[in-house]
Amino acid sequence: MKVDIVAQDEREIGQRALLNLGHTFCHALETATGLSDRLLHGEGVGIGCALAFETSMKLGICHQEYCQLILHTK
């Protein structure tokens, strides 16, 4: 699925940006805490996704109901 998205949007001007969800917070977390050698990248991205949804909710971009559903689904 990722390969298809990248192939359709090589310059990251559309849907490819969706692949970055969680990465911005992840890299900031790794850098700020020095956890890059102890935190698996996927774990960091997962935490980053949670932070992105919470931030979106606080900014009024994501409805609280959706945010809670995403954060508390196992």
Phi and psi restraints in degrees (range 20) as a CNS / XPLOR table:
assign (resid 1 and name C) (resid 2 and name N)
       (resid 2 and name CA) (resid 2 and name C) 1.0 -62.5 20.0 2
assign (resid 2 and name N) (resid 2 and name CA)
       (resid 2 and name C) (resid 3 and name N) 1.0 -42.6 20.0 2
assign (resid 2 and name C) (resid 3 and name N)
       (resid 3 and name CA) (resid 3 and name C) 1.0 -60.3 20.0 2
assign (resid 3 and name N) (resid 3 and name CA)
       (resid 3 and name C) (resid 4 and name N) 1.0 -41.4 20.0 2
assign (resid 3 and name C) (resid 4 and name N)
       (resid 4 and name CA) (resid 4 and name C) 1.0 -63.3 20.0 2
assign (resid 4 and name N) (resid 4 and name CA)
       (resid 4 and name C) (resid 5 and name N) 1.0 -43.5 20.0 2
assign (resid 4 and name C) (resid 5 and name N)
       (resid 5 and name CA) (resid 5 and name C) 1.0 -64.0 20.0 2
assign (resid 5 and name N) (resid 5 and name CA)
       (resid 5 and name C) (resid 6 and name N) 1.0 -45.7 20.0 2
assign (resid 5 and name C) (resid 6 and name N)
       (resid 6 and name CA) (resid 6 and name C) 1.0 -62.8 20.0 2
assign (resid 6 and name N) (resid 6 and name CA)
       (resid 6 and name C) (resid 7 and name N) 1.0 -41.6 20.0 2
assign (resid 6 and name C) (resid 7 and name N)
       (resid 7 and name CA) (resid 7 and name C) 1.0 -63.9 20.0 2
assign (resid 7 and name N) (resid 7 and name CA)
       (resid 7 and name C) (resid 8 and name N) 1.0 -34.7 20.0 2
assign (resid 7 and name C) (resid 8 and name N)
       (resid 8 and name CA) (resid 8 and name C) 1.0 -81.1 20.0 2
assign (resid 8 and name N) (resid 8 and name CA)
       (resid 8 and name C) (resid 9 and name N) 1.0 -19.6 20.0 2
assign (resid 8 and name C) (resid 9 and name N)
       (resid 9 and name CA) (resid 9 and name C) 1.0 -140.0 20.0 2
assign (resid 9 and name N) (resid 9 and name CA)
       (resid 9 and name C) (resid 10 and name N) 1.0 66.4 20.0 2
assign (resid 9 and name C) (resid 10 and name N)
       (resid 10 and name CA) (resid 10 and name C) 1.0 -62.8 20.0 2
assign (resid 10 and name N) (resid 10 and name CA)
       (resid 10 and name C) (resid 11 and name N) 1.0 -26.4 20.0 2
assign (resid 10 and name C) (resid 11 and name N)
       (resid 11 and name CA) (resid 11 and name C) 1.0 -100.7 20.0 2
assign (resid 11 and name N) (resid 11 and name CA)
       (resid 11 and name C) (resid 12 and name N) 1.0 7.2 20.0 2
assign (resid 11 and name C) (resid 12 and name N)
       (resid 12 and name CA) (resid 12 and name C) 1.0 54.9 20.0 2
assign (resid 12 and name N) (resid 12 and name CA)
       (resid 12 and name C) (resid 13 and name N) 1.0 54.4 20.0 2
assign (resid 12 and name C) (resid 13 and name N)
       (resid 13 and name CA) (resid 13 and name C) 1.0 -114.3 20.0 2
assign (resid 13 and name N) (resid 13 and name CA)
       (resid 13 and name C) (resid 14 and name N) 1.0 4.0 20.0 2
assign (resid 13 and name C) (resid 14 and name N)
       (resid 14 and name CA) (resid 14 and name C) 1.0 -144.9 20.0 2
assign (resid 14 and name N) (resid 14 and name CA)
       (resid 14 and name C) (resid 15 and name N) 1.0 -121.8 20.0 2
assign (resid 14 and name C) (resid 15 and name N)
       (resid 15 and name CA) (resid 15 and name C) 1.0 -61.6 20.0 2
assign (resid 15 and name N) (resid 15 and name CA)
       (resid 15 and name C) (resid 16 and name N) 1.0 -25.9 20.0 2
assign (resid 15 and name C) (resid 16 and name N)
       (resid 16 and name CA) (resid 16 and name C) 1.0 -58.9 20.0 2
assign (resid 16 and name N) (resid 16 and name CA)
       (resid 16 and name C) (resid 17 and name N) 1.0 -29.1 20.0 2
assign (resid 16 and name C) (resid 17 and name N)
       (resid 17 and name CA) (resid 17 and name C) 1.0 -59.1 20.0 2
assign (resid 17 and name N) (resid 17 and name CA)
       (resid 17 and name C) (resid 18 and name N) 1.0 -24.7 20.0 2
assign (resid 17 and name C) (resid 18 and name N)
       (resid 18 and name CA) (resid 18 and name C) 1.0 -62.2 20.0 2
assign (resid 18 and name N) (resid 18 and name CA)
       (resid 18 and name C) (resid 19 and name N) 1.0 -26.9 20.0 2
assign (resid 18 and name C) (resid 19 and name N)
       (resid 19 and name CA) (resid 19 and name C) 1.0 -69.1 20.0 2
assign (resid 19 and name N) (resid 19 and name CA)
       (resid 19 and name C) (resid 20 and name N) 1.0 -14.9 20.0 2
assign (resid 19 and name C) (resid 20 and name N)
       (resid 20 and name CA) (resid 20 and name C) 1.0 -84.2 20.0 2
assign (resid 20 and name N) (resid 20 and name CA)
       (resid 20 and name C) (resid 21 and name N) 1.0 -6.5 20.0 2
assign (resid 20 and name C) (resid 21 and name N)
       (resid 21 and name CA) (resid 21 and name C) 1.0 -51.9 20.0 2
assign (resid 21 and name N) (resid 21 and name CA)
       (resid 21 and name C) (resid 22 and name N) 1.0 122.1 20.0 2
assign (resid 21 and name C) (resid 22 and name N)
       (resid 22 and name CA) (resid 22 and name C) 1.0 91.8 20.0 2
assign (resid 22 and name N) (resid 22 and name CA)
       (resid 22 and name C) (resid 23 and name N) 1.0 -21.8 20.0 2
assign (resid 22 and name C) (resid 23 and name N)
       (resid 23 and name CA) (resid 23 and name C) 1.0 -70.4 20.0 2
assign (resid 23 and name N) (resid 23 and name CA)
       (resid 23 and name C) (resid 24 and name N) 1.0 -37.7 20.0 2
assign (resid 23 and name C) (resid 24 and name N)
       (resid 24 and name CA) (resid 24 and name C) 1.0 -62.5 20.0 2
assign (resid 24 and name N) (resid 24 and name CA)
       (resid 24 and name C) (resid 25 and name N) 1.0 -48.6 20.0 2
assign (resid 24 and name C) (resid 25 and name N)
       (resid 25 and name CA) (resid 25 and name C) 1.0 -65.5 20.0 2
assign (resid 25 and name N) (resid 25 and name CA)
       (resid 25 and name C) (resid 26 and name N) 1.0 -37.5 20.0 2
assign (resid 25 and name C) (resid 26 and name N)
       (resid 26 and name CA) (resid 26 and name C) 1.0 -59.6 20.0 2
assign (resid 26 and name N) (resid 26 and name CA)
       (resid 26 and name C) (resid 27 and name N) 1.0 -50.7 20.0 2
assign (resid 26 and name C) (resid 27 and name N)
       (resid 27 and name CA) (resid 27 and name C) 1.0 -65.0 20.0 2
assign (resid 27 and name N) (resid 27 and name CA)
       (resid 27 and name C) (resid 28 and name N) 1.0 -37.2 20.0 2
assign (resid 27 and name C) (resid 28 and name N)
       (resid 28 and name CA) (resid 28 and name C) 1.0 -65.4 20.0 2
assign (resid 28 and name N) (resid 28 and name CA)
       (resid 28 and name C) (resid 29 and name N) 1.0 -41.6 20.0 2
assign (resid 28 and name C) (resid 29 and name N)
       (resid 29 and name CA) (resid 29 and name C) 1.0 -64.0 20.0 2
assign (resid 29 and name N) (resid 29 and name CA)
       (resid 29 and name C) (resid 30 and name N) 1.0 -45.4 20.0 2
assign (resid 29 and name C) (resid 30 and name N)
       (resid 30 and name CA) (resid 30 and name C) 1.0 -60.0 20.0 2
assign (resid 30 and name N) (resid 30 and name CA)
       (resid 30 and name C) (resid 31 and name N) 1.0 -44.0 20.0 2
assign (resid 30 and name C) (resid 31 and name N)
       (resid 31 and name CA) (resid 31 and name C) 1.0 -69.8 20.0 2
assign (resid 31 and name N) (resid 31 and name CA)
       (resid 31 and name C) (resid 32 and name N) 1.0 -47.6 20.0 2
assign (resid 31 and name C) (resid 32 and name N)
       (resid 32 and name CA) (resid 32 and name C) 1.0 -68.1 20.0 2
assign (resid 32 and name N) (resid 32 and name CA)
       (resid 32 and name C) (resid 33 and name N) 1.0 -31.9 20.0 2
assign (resid 32 and name C) (resid 33 and name N)
       (resid 33 and name CA) (resid 33 and name C) 1.0 -102.6 20.0 2
assign (resid 33 and name N) (resid 33 and name CA)
       (resid 33 and name C) (resid 34 and name N) 1.0 -10.8 20.0 2
assign (resid 33 and name C) (resid 34 and name N)
       (resid 34 and name CA) (resid 34 and name C) 1.0 70.3 20.0 2
assign (resid 34 and name N) (resid 34 and name CA)
       (resid 34 and name C) (resid 35 and name N) 1.0 21.9 20.0 2
assign (resid 34 and name C) (resid 35 and name N)
       (resid 35 and name CA) (resid 35 and name C) 1.0 -87.5 20.0 2
assign (resid 35 and name N) (resid 35 and name CA)
       (resid 35 and name C) (resid 36 and name N) 1.0 4.1 20.0 2
assign (resid 35 and name C) (resid 36 and name N)
       (resid 36 and name CA) (resid 36 and name C) 1.0 -58.5 20.0 2
assign (resid 36 and name N) (resid 36 and name CA)
       (resid 36 and name C) (resid 37 and name N) 1.0 -24.7 20.0 2
assign (resid 36 and name C) (resid 37 and name N)
       (resid 37 and name CA) (resid 37 and name C) 1.0 -93.6 20.0 2
assign (resid 37 and name N) (resid 37 and name CA)
       (resid 37 and name C) (resid 38 and name N) 1.0 -6.1 20.0 2
assign (resid 37 and name C) (resid 38 and name N)
       (resid 38 and name CA) (resid 38 and name C) 1.0 -121.2 20.0 2
assign (resid 38 and name N) (resid 38 and name CA)
       (resid 38 and name C) (resid 39 and name N) 1.0 -11.2 20.0 2
assign (resid 38 and name C) (resid 39 and name N)
       (resid 39 and name CA) (resid 39 and name C) 1.0 -110.6 20.0 2
assign (resid 39 and name N) (resid 39 and name CA)
       (resid 39 and name C) (resid 40 and name N) 1.0 120.4 20.0 2
assign (resid 39 and name C) (resid 40 and name N)
       (resid 40 and name CA) (resid 40 and name C) 1.0 -62.7 20.0 2
assign (resid 40 and name N) (resid 40 and name CA)
       (resid 40 and name C) (resid 41 and name N) 1.0 143.6 20.0 2
assign (resid 40 and name C) (resid 41 and name N)
       (resid 41 and name CA) (resid 41 and name C) 1.0 -57.1 20.0 2
assign (resid 41 and name N) (resid 41 and name CA)
       (resid 41 and name C) (resid 42 and name N) 1.0 -42.2 20.0 2
assign (resid 41 and name C) (resid 42 and name N)
       (resid 42 and name CA) (resid 42 and name C) 1.0 -62.4 20.0 2
assign (resid 42 and name N) (resid 42 and name CA)
       (resid 42 and name C) (resid 43 and name N) 1.0 -36.6 20.0 2
assign (resid 42 and name C) (resid 43 and name N)
       (resid 43 and name CA) (resid 43 and name C) 1.0 -64.4 20.0 2
assign (resid 43 and name N) (resid 43 and name CA)
       (resid 43 and name C) (resid 44 and name N) 1.0 -43.6 20.0 2
assign (resid 43 and name C) (resid 44 and name N)
       (resid 44 and name CA) (resid 44 and name C) 1.0 -62.6 20.0 2
assign (resid 44 and name N) (resid 44 and name CA)
       (resid 44 and name C) (resid 45 and name N) 1.0 -39.3 20.0 2
assign (resid 44 and name C) (resid 45 and name N)
       (resid 45 and name CA) (resid 45 and name C) 1.0 -66.2 20.0 2
assign (resid 45 and name N) (resid 45 and name CA)
       (resid 45 and name C) (resid 46 and name N) 1.0 -39.6 20.0 2
assign (resid 45 and name C) (resid 46 and name N)
       (resid 46 and name CA) (resid 46 and name C) 1.0 -61.3 20.0 2
assign (resid 46 and name N) (resid 46 and name CA)
       (resid 46 and name C) (resid 47 and name N) 1.0 -45.7 20.0 2
assign (resid 46 and name C) (resid 47 and name N)
       (resid 47 and name CA) (resid 47 and name C) 1.0 -63.3 20.0 2
assign (resid 47 and name N) (resid 47 and name CA)
       (resid 47 and name C) (resid 48 and name N) 1.0 -41.4 20.0 2
assign (resid 47 and name C) (resid 48 and name N)
       (resid 48 and name CA) (resid 48 and name C) 1.0 -60.8 20.0 2
assign (resid 48 and name N) (resid 48 and name CA)
       (resid 48 and name C) (resid 49 and name N) 1.0 -38.2 20.0 2
assign (resid 48 and name C) (resid 49 and name N)
       (resid 49 and name CA) (resid 49 and name C) 1.0 -63.5 20.0 2
assign (resid 49 and name N) (resid 49 and name CA)
       (resid 49 and name C) (resid 50 and name N) 1.0 -45.2 20.0 2
assign (resid 49 and name C) (resid 50 and name N)
       (resid 50 and name CA) (resid 50 and name C) 1.0 -59.9 20.0 2
assign (resid 50 and name N) (resid 50 and name CA)
       (resid 50 and name C) (resid 51 and name N) 1.0 -44.6 20.0 2
assign (resid 50 and name C) (resid 51 and name N)
       (resid 51 and name CA) (resid 51 and name C) 1.0 -64.6 20.0 2
assign (resid 51 and name N) (resid 51 and name CA)
       (resid 51 and name C) (resid 52 and name N) 1.0 -38.7 20.0 2
assign (resid 51 and name C) (resid 52 and name N)
       (resid 52 and name CA) (resid 52 and name C) 1.0 -63.6 20.0 2
assign (resid 52 and name N) (resid 52 and name CA)
       (resid 52 and name C) (resid 53 and name N) 1.0 -43.1 20.0 2
assign (resid 52 and name C) (resid 53 and name N)
       (resid 53 and name CA) (resid 53 and name C) 1.0 -68.0 20.0 2
assign (resid 53 and name N) (resid 53 and name CA)
       (resid 53 and name C) (resid 54 and name N) 1.0 -41.1 20.0 2
assign (resid 53 and name C) (resid 54 and name N)
       (resid 54 and name CA) (resid 54 and name C) 1.0 -64.5 20.0 2
assign (resid 54 and name N) (resid 54 and name CA)
       (resid 54 and name C) (resid 55 and name N) 1.0 -41.6 20.0 2
assign (resid 54 and name C) (resid 55 and name N)
       (resid 55 and name CA) (resid 55 and name C) 1.0 -63.9 20.0 2
assign (resid 55 and name N) (resid 55 and name CA)
       (resid 55 and name C) (resid 56 and name N) 1.0 -42.8 20.0 2
assign (resid 55 and name C) (resid 56 and name N)
       (resid 56 and name CA) (resid 56 and name C) 1.0 -61.7 20.0 2
assign (resid 56 and name N) (resid 56 and name CA)
       (resid 56 and name C) (resid 57 and name N) 1.0 -38.8 20.0 2
assign (resid 56 and name C) (resid 57 and name N)
       (resid 57 and name CA) (resid 57 and name C) 1.0 -64.5 20.0 2
assign (resid 57 and name N) (resid 57 and name CA)
       (resid 57 and name C) (resid 58 and name N) 1.0 -45.8 20.0 2
assign (resid 57 and name C) (resid 58 and name N)
       (resid 58 and name CA) (resid 58 and name C) 1.0 -64.9 20.0 2
assign (resid 58 and name N) (resid 58 and name CA)
       (resid 58 and name C) (resid 59 and name N) 1.0 -29.3 20.0 2
assign (resid 58 and name C) (resid 59 and name N)
       (resid 59 and name CA) (resid 59 and name C) 1.0 -85.3 20.0 2
assign (resid 59 and name N) (resid 59 and name CA)
       (resid 59 and name C) (resid 60 and name N) 1.0 -3.1 20.0 2
assign (resid 59 and name C) (resid 60 and name N)
       (resid 60 and name CA) (resid 60 and name C) 1.0 79.6 20.0 2
assign (resid 60 and name N) (resid 60 and name CA)
       (resid 60 and name C) (resid 61 and name N) 1.0 16.0 20.0 2
assign (resid 60 and name C) (resid 61 and name N)
       (resid 61 and name CA) (resid 61 and name C) 1.0 -88.2 20.0 2
assign (resid 61 and name N) (resid 61 and name CA)
       (resid 61 and name C) (resid 62 and name N) 1.0 -36.0 20.0 2
assign (resid 61 and name C) (resid 62 and name N)
       (resid 62 and name CA) (resid 62 and name C) 1.0 -115.8 20.0 2
assign (resid 62 and name N) (resid 62 and name CA)
       (resid 62 and name C) (resid 63 and name N) 1.0 129.0 20.0 2
assign (resid 62 and name C) (resid 63 and name N)
       (resid 63 and name CA) (resid 63 and name C) 1.0 -63.9 20.0 2
assign (resid 63 and name N) (resid 63 and name CA)
       (resid 63 and name C) (resid 64 and name N) 1.0 140.5 20.0 2
assign (resid 63 and name C) (resid 64 and name N)
       (resid 64 and name CA) (resid 64 and name C) 1.0 -54.4 20.0 2
assign (resid 64 and name N) (resid 64 and name CA)
       (resid 64 and name C) (resid 65 and name N) 1.0 -39.2 20.0 2
assign (resid 64 and name C) (resid 65 and name N)
       (resid 65 and name CA) (resid 65 and name C) 1.0 -60.2 20.0 2
assign (resid 65 and name N) (resid 65 and name CA)
       (resid 65 and name C) (resid 66 and name N) 1.0 -44.0 20.0 2
assign (resid 65 and name C) (resid 66 and name N)
       (resid 66 and name CA) (resid 66 and name C) 1.0 -67.6 20.0 2
assign (resid 66 and name N) (resid 66 and name CA)
       (resid 66 and name C) (resid 67 and name N) 1.0 -41.7 20.0 2
assign (resid 66 and name C) (resid 67 and name N)
       (resid 67 and name CA) (resid 67 and name C) 1.0 -60.0 20.0 2
assign (resid 67 and name N) (resid 67 and name CA)
       (resid 67 and name C) (resid 68 and name N) 1.0 -47.9 20.0 2
assign (resid 67 and name C) (resid 68 and name N)
       (resid 68 and name CA) (resid 68 and name C) 1.0 -63.6 20.0 2
assign (resid 68 and name N) (resid 68 and name CA)
       (resid 68 and name C) (resid 69 and name N) 1.0 -39.6 20.0 2
assign (resid 68 and name C) (resid 69 and name N)
       (resid 69 and name CA) (resid 69 and name C) 1.0 -61.2 20.0 2
assign (resid 69 and name N) (resid 69 and name CA)
       (resid 69 and name C) (resid 70 and name N) 1.0 -44.5 20.0 2
assign (resid 69 and name C) (resid 70 and name N)
       (resid 70 and name CA) (resid 70 and name C) 1.0 -68.2 20.0 2
assign (resid 70 and name N) (resid 70 and name CA)
       (resid 70 and name C) (resid 71 and name N) 1.0 -44.7 20.0 2
assign (resid 70 and name C) (resid 71 and name N)
       (resid 71 and name CA) (resid 71 and name C) 1.0 -70.8 20.0 2
assign (resid 71 and name N) (resid 71 and name CA)
       (resid 71 and name C) (resid 72 and name N) 1.0 -25.2 20.0 2
assign (resid 71 and name C) (resid 72 and name N)
       (resid 72 and name CA) (resid 72 and name C) 1.0 -111.5 20.0 2
assign (resid 72 and name N) (resid 72 and name CA)
       (resid 72 and name C) (resid 73 and name N) 1.0 9.9 20.0 2
assign (resid 72 and name C) (resid 73 and name N)
       (resid 73 and name CA) (resid 73 and name C) 1.0 -85.6 20.0 2
assign (resid 73 and name N) (resid 73 and name CA)
       (resid 73 and name C) (resid 74 and name N) 1.0 131.6 20.0 2
